[in-house]
Amino acid sequence: MVRQATSTAAPGLAQPDWAAPWYRPWAATGREVWQAATASNVGVGAVAAALNAHAPPAVPVRFVSAAEVPADVAYEAFIARQRAVPTRDNGHDAFNGLAWLRFARTKARLNALQAAEIARDGVRATRGPVRDAATVFDENAVLLHAPDALWQALVARRWRELFGPLRPLWREARVLVFGHAALEKLVTPYKSITGHAWRVEPAFDPGGDLLALDEWLARDLSADKLAAKPFAPLPLLGVPGWWAGNEAPGFYDDAQVFRVARR
């Protein structure tokens, strides 16, 4: 059962329930980073320091205070030029850093795509389709390896079929919440939290070594594929086995969460 999050001594850094199923891939490193950040005496920059201390050698960036970014420099361009990730002392940026620690190649690929768009078009009032989709992926992606029948029902938003007759197929599915904004929301879970599912071809163990998945995903992400936005909405507390409430009759009848597809 998921416990409600409690506050920590570090401002802005709530304590996740690392036993929750959506935190399984992040728990081992996450516990260490959160503990180091909340026990730190460095003040501002505690999260960046904790991430740097736990970063594997393969991580191609360091973490710095968000104050180091000049006002006229885009966040993504700063990372690309300085190989440094601006980090505030809050959960949003802590989860972002955690994603860098576990998915360094994927995060670097997303940053490269963003930086290339900025170099070509500059920073505009509205993002182009590639930057927009890359941001959606970075903030809210959910990696899903699933049987074809499950994926097709999800894309079509056939919710009753997806979580009814097809429910046994979820035992064959593998789900990993990648987006750091989605991970932050799940600290205090609520029914309407919805991720953008991205279909993953190779099978993976969410609690295991994710290096192969990181390598595949970095290759899979391209400007053209992102611009096509091949996402499918997935209300995260509807995933079987993730939330006791979804066993109750009528859980999936909530049309404000499980919305029909647009015509």
N, C-alpha and C positions, 0 to 999 in steps of 0.2 A: 504494500500500500504506500502511495506517495505521501510523504510528510510535507506539511506547509513550511516554506522557507522561513528562516529567522535571520535577523540582522546580525552583522558582524561589527567588529570595532572599526573597520576601515569604511569611511564614508562612501556610499554608492556601490558597495560590493556585497550584495546579499549572498547568503550561503546556499548553494544548490543542494538538492537531495541527490547525491551522487549514486544512490541505489536505484533511482528511477530508470526505467528502461531506455528512455531517450538519451540519458547521459552515459550509458554503458561504454561507448567507444572513447569517452573523454575522461572517465572517472579516475584512472590511475594517475595521469599527469595533472588533471584538474585539481584533485585534492591537494597535491603538493604545491601547485601554483597559488591556490587560494590561501593555503596555510601560510606560505611565505609572505604573500602580500599583506595579509591581515596581521601578521606578527611583526612586520617590518617597522623600523624606526626612521626610515628615510623620508617620511612625509610624502609630498607630491612626487610621483614617480615610482611608488611602491609596486604597482602592477607591472610596469615596464621592467623594473629590477628583478622581480620574481620570474617573469617570462625569460629574460636573458639568462638567469641562473639555471633554468631548466631546458633551455633550447639545445637540441641535438646538434652536432657539428654540421649536419647537412642543411640546416635551416639557413637560407642565404641572406637573411636580414637580421638587424638588431632592433630592439624596441627602445623608443626614446619618448620624452615628454612631448605631448601635443603642442606645447608652447614653442617648440623648435620650428614649426612650419611657418614660413613667412606668409603674410596676409594675401600676397598676390600669387601664391603658388598652389596649384590644385593638389589635394591630398594624394591622389594616385601618382601624379607626376613626381611629387616629393619622394615617395617610396621608390619609384623607378630610378631616380637620379642618385639618391643618397643610400639606397639599400637599407632604409630605416623606416620603421612603422610607427607613426605618431600614436601614442597610447595614453588615454586618460585613466584615472583611477576609478573605473566603474565596471560593471558587469559586461556591458556591451563590448568594450574594448578588450576586456580580459578574455571573453569567448573568442573574439577575433584573433587575439594572440595565440590562444589554444589551437585554433584551426591552423595557424601557421606552423605550430610545432608538430602537428600530426599530418598535415597535408601541404607540405612546403612546395611541392612541384605544382599542385593545383592552384594554390594561392599566388605563386609567382606567375603562372600562366594568366590568371585573371588580371593581375596587375599589368602584365605586358600588353594584354589586349586593351585595357583601359588607357594606358599611357600612349599606345599607338594612335588611338582615336583622338586623344587630346592633342598630340603632336600634329596630327593632320588637320583637325578642325578647330582647335582651341577649346576653351571653356565657354559653352553657349548657355543661353537661358534655359534651354531644354536639352536633355541628353539625346543623342541619336539612338537608333535601335540596338546597336551593339553595346554601347555603354549602359543603356537602360537594362538590357537583359543580363549583362555581366554583374550589375549591381544587384539585381533581383536574385541571381544565383548566389552571389557572395553573402547576401543578407538572409536569404530565406530558402535556399535549396534543401531538398530532402532527396537523398540518394536511394533509389529503389531498384532492387533486383527482384523480379517477380515473374511468374508464369504469364504467358501471353494473354490468357483469358482474363487474368486479374488486371493487367495493364489496360486492356481494351475497355473493360468495364469502368475503370477509373477515368480514362480519358473521356468517355461518354457520360460520366457522372451517373451511372446506373447504380445508385447507392444501395438500393435494396438487394440487388443481385450481388454487388461487390461484397457486402457484409452479411449477406444471407446465404443463398446457395453456394457462393464461392468462398465463404468464410474458411473452410478447411484448407484452401490453397494458401492462406496467409502463413501456414506453417512452413511453406517452401519459400516464402518471401524474405528478403533481408532489407531492413530499413535503417538508414542512418541520417540523422538531422545534421546537416553540414552548416547551414546559414547561422551566423552568430547572432543575428537579431531574433531568429526563431528560438535559439537556445536560451537567449536572455528572457524571452517571454515565458518559457517553460519553467523558469524558477518558481513562478506562481501560476500553475497551469489553469487554464479555463477552456471551456468547450470550443470556442470559435477560433482558436489558434490554428491557422492553416498554412501549410508549407507548399512550396512549388516543387512537385516531384519531378525528378530528372531520371530517366530510365538508364540503368547501368547494365551492361551486357555481362561482364564476368561476375560469378558468384563471389561473395565475400563474407567473412565472419565479422559482424560489427564489434565484437569484443576482442578480436585477434590482431595480427599484424596487418596493417592497412597499406603497407608500402606498395604492393602491386596495384591496389585500387587507386592510390594516388598517382602512380605512373600512368595508368590507363586513362584516368579522368583528365589529366593534363594534356594527353594526346587528343582526347575526345572533344575538348573545348576548342571551338573555332569561331571566328567572327561570323561566318555564314550560318552555322548551326545556332549560335546564340540569337542572331537576328531573327531567326524563324520562331524563336520562343517555344521550343517543344516541351513546355511544362504542363503538368496536370495538377490541379488543386487537390490537396490531401489534408483534410481536417485531422490533426495529429492525434487527438484523443479518441478518434474513431478506430485507430489501428488495434486490431484484436490483440489482447494480452497487455496492452499499454495502460488501460484505464478501466477499473472495475465497473464504472458507470455504463460503459458501452455494452454490457451484458444485459442491461435492463430493457424491457419491451418499450418501443417507441423512441429509443435514443437517436436512431438515425432518421426519424420522421421530422426532425427540426429543420424546416426549410430555410431558416435564416443561416444555418451552418452548412447543411448538405444541400446546396443549391442546384437547381436543374441547369443543364447546359443551355447556353444562349443559342437561339436559332440564327 
